[in-house]
Amino acid sequence: MVPHSISYITSGLSIVPTIGKRPAVNWKIFQHQRPTKSQALGWWNANPNKYGMAIVCGLASDGLAVLDFDNEGAFLKLNPFINRINDDLPIIKTPHGHHIYLRCTKLIKTMKLAMTDKVLVELKGVGGYVIAPPSEGYRVLRGSLTSIPTLTESEIVKIVKEAKKMDKRVTFSPPRKHHKGRSHVKVVGDIDSYVEGSLAKMQERVATEIEGKRNETLFVASCSVGEFVGGEYITMRQGFNVMLEAATASGLYGEKGGKVDVAKTINSGIKRGMLQPIKLEVDSLLEGLI
């Protein structure tokens, strides 16, 4: 790990040690500044067999962005298009897919480009990081992470638009005459972390609610989940499953007639919430592609 860490830092990449897929240190500061070589030596010399490595995207890595493919079909479909733009971009084989590294003349926000009930293609930018070689299961297929080409904004936009053609996420479109709500904007530090944390809180709220208030709380939480579905941060199926897990943990699902009642409550709440979708914006002065 030590030779790679020094090489990455020297080439302008911000890195942090990891345990599994989680940073082993407070990584937020390294979104804005690279660690020193002495810090890197301290991390991996102290834990040579414990820590993996992640590369932080965005500002501290000189505008780094990474296309993250968790679907082989999506990679095989989009990669030829990307190669026509630049066939020197480094490609990394991951345990479940591929990463394509690039830099851009304009800082890019993290965004999910194509989904079904799972994420097919995600663009990791500001607020994101990726596990990198020589972490276990990650190896270079092409190019070098110490020499990452820079693309123009227009080239990135072309890739984003092409990736979005594969987007098949399921959304609910209420009838126009009932669509009276408006989206509401919330500024957050990191979109993915905020969505994940919010869903976890809603699940916990339902799962720990006292008897007599569980169904009401399930409906209210489902409305909140619906706001994220309406904003297209998660699919309707994902939102339903999140609330179903919570209802099961609370005991509602196991009650007589619970399966039908729970499903109706969740669907009703999600559809209500989708009438007022949430729009998340990154709390940053950095510009990004939308």
NORBEL-V146710 format. One record per pair of residues at least 4 apart in sequence whose C-alpha atoms are under 6 Angstrom apart, sorted by the first residue. I is the first residue (numbers start at 1). GAP is how many residues later the second one is. Records with the same first field share a line. If there is no record, write none. Layout:
I->GAP  GAP
This chain:
4->4
8->5
9->4
11->135
12->49
13->48
14->20  41  42  46  47
15->39  40  41
16->37  38
17->6  7  34  35  36
18->4  5  6  33  34  35
19->5  32
30->4
31->29
32->27  28
33->27
34->26
41->4
42->4
44->4
52->83
53->78  79  82
54->76  77  78
55->74  75
56->73
57->4  7  8  68  69  71  72
58->5  6  67  68
59->4
63->40  41  44
64->38  39
65->37  38  59  60
66->34  35  57  58
67->32  33  55  56
68->31  53  54
69->6  28  29  51  52
70->26  27  50
71->49
75->4
83->4
89->12
90->10  11  52  53  54
91->8  9  50  51
92->6  7  47  48  49
93->5  45  46
94->4  43  44
95->42
102->46  47
103->47
104->46  47  48
105->47
107->180  181
108->17  18  180  181
109->16  17  179
110->13  14  15  16
111->11  12
112->10
113->8  9  51
114->6  7  50  52  53
115->4  5  52  53  54
116->52  53
124->4
127->63
133->5  6
169->66
170->65  66
171->65
181->94  95
182->94
183->93  94  95
184->94  95
185->93  94  95
186->94
187->93  94  95  96
188->94  95
189->93  94
193->4
194->4
202->19
203->43
204->4
206->11  12  40
207->39  42  43
209->5
218->4
219->46  50
222->44  47  48
223->46  47  49  50
224->49
225->14
226->4  44  47  48
227->46  47  49  50  51
228->5  50
229->4  5  6  7
230->44  47
231->46  47  48
247->5  6
248->4  5
252->6
253->5  6
254->4
258->4
264->4
